[in-house]
Amino acid sequence: MIQIHSVRKSYGSVVALDGVSTRFPARQTSVLIGPSGCGKSTFLRALIGLVVPDSGTIDVGATRLAPDTLRELRHRTGYVIQDGGLFPHLSARDNASLAAQHLGWTGVQIDRRIEDVCNLVRFPAKRLPAFPAELSGGQRQRVGLLRALMLDPDVLLLDEPMAALDPMIRADLQDDLRDLFQSLGKTVVMVTHDLVEAAHFADRIVLMKDGRIIQTGSFEDLTQRPEDAFVARFVSAQRRLTETGA
């Protein structure tokens, strides 16, 4: 479980996170959603220490996120961004195994783990020597997942991982990811701007606005039992986008 208590982050006069408190249950998929600039990506980056809060606390299991625990927690956390976030000068294999190499794994250990994770994320092993520019968008995203899962982390964080993909590839990856999350039983926190995508994955949806959490619950809670006028407007706008195919 991840526990967040009164986390605040400002950039000058702009408040990105305004005293956020919530929890992300173990072995469940939680999805952060909201309009652009609401703080959801800042929130996700704070969970892995890429953003340092001005105040408040973040606990991952029994460990508090702090300068002296940051390295340990990053090794227990997989992080995926749009298009995989791959290094263009490294092959798919080297991108995936970067952390393992840094930790001193042997070549045999790396090969065995890559084989296992390739099967998990359905990435063709014959493409491991390829460089990112030689891979499709969907393949690059799967290599990003390979890298995130390489150390068998307790937590997976994903920041709009499918936003840059075309609809057919996105649909296939959505199904594969949902099956993967369910089979691995890890604590997953994902950011998206798409309510339909959130419903596809989430055990729990966290809707944000202006750096605050407005409502937390299931898809049905948000669509049928909105707690705030903004929630109802957000759901209505998402439905219009879906109907028009935007």
N, C-alpha and C positions, 0 to 999 in steps of 0.2 A: 504494500500500500504506500501511496505517496500522500503526505499530509502537508498542506500549505496553510500558513497562518499569517494573516494581515500583511501580505507582501505588497510593497509599494515601490514603484520605479518611475522617476521623472527624468525628462530631458529638458533642462531649462524650465520653461513655463508649461511644457507639455507633459501631462500626466499619462503615462502609458499603462500603468497598473495602479489602481486606486484602492489599496488595502484589501487585496483579494484573499479570501479564505475558502478552501474547499478540500476535497480529498479525491484521490483516484484509486478505487478499490483494486486489490491484487487480483490478477488473472481475469480482469475485465477490460473491455475496450471502451475508453471514454473519448468523446469527440468534442473539441473546442470549435465553436462556430460563431459567426457574427460578421457585421459589415467590415469593410476595409478600414484599418486604423483603430479597430476596437481593442487591440492589445493581445490578440490570441497568439500570434507568432512570438511576441515578446515574452509572453507567459511560458510558451514551450521552451524558448531559449534559456529562460531562467531556471527551468528544471534540470538543465544539463550544465549550468554554470557559464554559459556564453554571455548571459546578462546577469550582472550582480545587483540584486535589489538594494534600494536605499534603506529599507527596513523590512522586518518580517522574517519568517523562518520557513525552510523547506526541509522536510524529513523524508528520506527514501528508506522504507523499512525502519530499522532502528538507528539509522545513520543520518545525522544532520549535515546538510550541504554546507560546507565551509571550505576555506582555502586548504586546510590540512586533510580534508576528505575528498577533495574534488577529483584527484586522479583515480582513486579507488572507485568512486561512483561512476565516473565516465567509463571505466572498464566494465561496469555492470549495466551500462545503458547503451542501446543501439540508437543511432540518430540518422534519419533519412530526410533529405530535402528534395526539391523539384529536380528532375532530370538526373537524379542520383548523386549530384555534387562530386563527380569523379575528377581525378587528376588526369588531364589530357595526355600527358607524357608517359603514363603508366598503362600497362595492359589491364584487362579485366581481372586477371588473376592477381596481379600486384596491387591493384586498387582494393580488391577484396581482402587481401592478406596483410595489408599495411600494419594494422595494430598487432597482429600475431607475430609478424617479423620483428616489430619493435620490442615485443615482450620476450623474444628469443626462442620462439617455437622452432622446432626442427622442420626441415623440408617434408619429412614423412608426416609429421603431425599436421602441417598445413594442408598437404595434399588430401589426407583423409577427411579433414574437416570441410574443405572446399567441396569434395565429392558429396558429402552428406548434405551440405547447405544448397548446392546446385540442385539436388533432387527436391529439396524443400521448396525452393522458390521457382522451380521449373526453368532454370537457365541451362541451355545446352553446353555441356562441358567442352565441346569442340570449339566454342567461341571464346574460351578463356584467354587465348593468346592475343585476341583482337584488342585494339585501342578504342577508347570511347567514340571517336569520330567514325569508326567503322561499324558501330552498333546502332540499331534502331532505338527510338526513344523508349519503347517498352523494355528492351534489353538493358539499356543503361539504368533504368529504374530497378530492374532485377539485380543488377550488379551492386547498386546502392543497398539493396536489401541483403545481398550476400555479405557485404562489408559490415552492415549493422548487426547481423546475426553471427558473425564469425566467432566471437568470444562467448557465445551462448549467454547473452545478457538477461538480467531479470526484467528489464524495462525496455520497451521500444517507444521512441518518440518519432513522429512523422509529420513533417510540415508541408501540407498540400502536395503529397507525393505524386498525384496524378493530374495536377492542374495543366501541365504542358503536353499531355498526350491527346491524340485524336480519339473520337468517341468509341470506336470499336476496340482499340487497344486498351483504352481506359476501362471499358466494361469487363474485358477478360481479366485485367489485372485486379480489378475490384473483387471479382469472384475468387480469384486465387488468394488474394490477401485475406479476405474474410475466412476462407477455409484454413489458411495458415495460422491466423490468430487463434481460431478455435482449437486447432490441433495442438499448438504449442502451450497454450494456457499462460501466456505472459501478461504482464501489466502493460497495456498499450494506451498511449495518449496521441491522438491524431488531430491535426488542424485541417479544416476545410472551410470553404465559403458556401458549400452546396448542401442544403438540408436533405435532399434525397440521398446524397452520398453518405451523409452522417447517419441517416436512418439505416442504410445498408450495413453499416459496421457496428453501430454503437449499442452497448448495453446502457450507456448513460450519455446524454448530450448536455453540454455546458454552453449556454448562450451568453455572449458577452456584448457589452456596449460601453464605449468611453472608459475602458479600463476596469469595468466592473462586471461582476456576474449578475445577470438579470434573472435567469431561471435555470435550474438544473433538473433533469428528469429524463423520461423516455420520450421517444418521438410522439407517442400519443399524448403525453403530458403537454408538450409544447403546442401541438396542433389542436387538441381538444380542450385543454385546461390551461390556457395562457394566464400567467399571473400578473401581467403588465400589458398596457396598451402597445408598447413597443414590440412585445413578443407576437401579438396578433398581427401587427403590421409587417413584421419580418416574415412570418409564415405566409401571409397573403402575397407579399412580393415574390417570395420563392415559388409559390404556386403559379403566379403569372409568368415567371421566367420559364418554368417547366412547360407550361401550356403553349408558349410561343416558340419554344425550342431555342431560346437565347442562351 
